Amino acid sequence: MILDSLTNASRYAALHPEFGRVFAFLADPSARTLEPGRKEIEGKDVYAIASTGPGKAAPDARLEAHRRYIDVHFLISGKESMGWKSVERCFDTEQPYDDEKDIILYSDDPAVWFTIHPGSFAVFFPWDAHAPMVSGGVVRKIVMKVLL
């Protein structure tokens, strides 16, 4: 997992061939005005999912993980807390892996909670289970999906 500000994104561009494109997209002011929904950037290899909605309480958040995609969560507005736990330490599967949706859900408790603020991002690799959208208010964000 990586947690940082978009102003430092260039430090991570070498970690994946598409990260430069991902961070350039997020840095473009027009990204902040995306309508909710999916926007393809590079077909199924890189796409954005914009969303706006109320957060949930921490007890209602579920750890999720993906096998084929890296998630880059970028917060536009609001305040969002997220839980994290290494997949290798998740033992209570709530929903088995769905290959079509590339997601598995766990009922384990996160090992760590952290909060991101507008302009910050969190990168979750397949070994990072994460519980997003914990907030007492409205969260506006973009999740970039990057094919491994």
Sequence and secondary structure as in RCSB ss.txt:
>XXXX:A:sequence
MILDSLTNASRYAALHPEFGRVFAFLADPSARTLEPGRKEIEGKDVYAIASTGPGKAAPDARLEAHRRYIDVHFL
ISGKESMGWKSVERCFDTEQPYDDEKDIILYSDDPAVWFTIHPGSFAVFFPWDAHAPMVSGGVVRKIVMKVLL
>XXXX:A:secstr
 EEEEGGGGGGGGGGSTTHHHHHHHHHSGGGGG  SEEEEEETTTEEEEEEEEE B GGG  EEE SSEEEEEEE
EES EEEEEEEGGG   EEEEEETTTTEEEE S  SEEEEE TTEEEEE TTEEEEEEE SSEEEEEEEEEE 
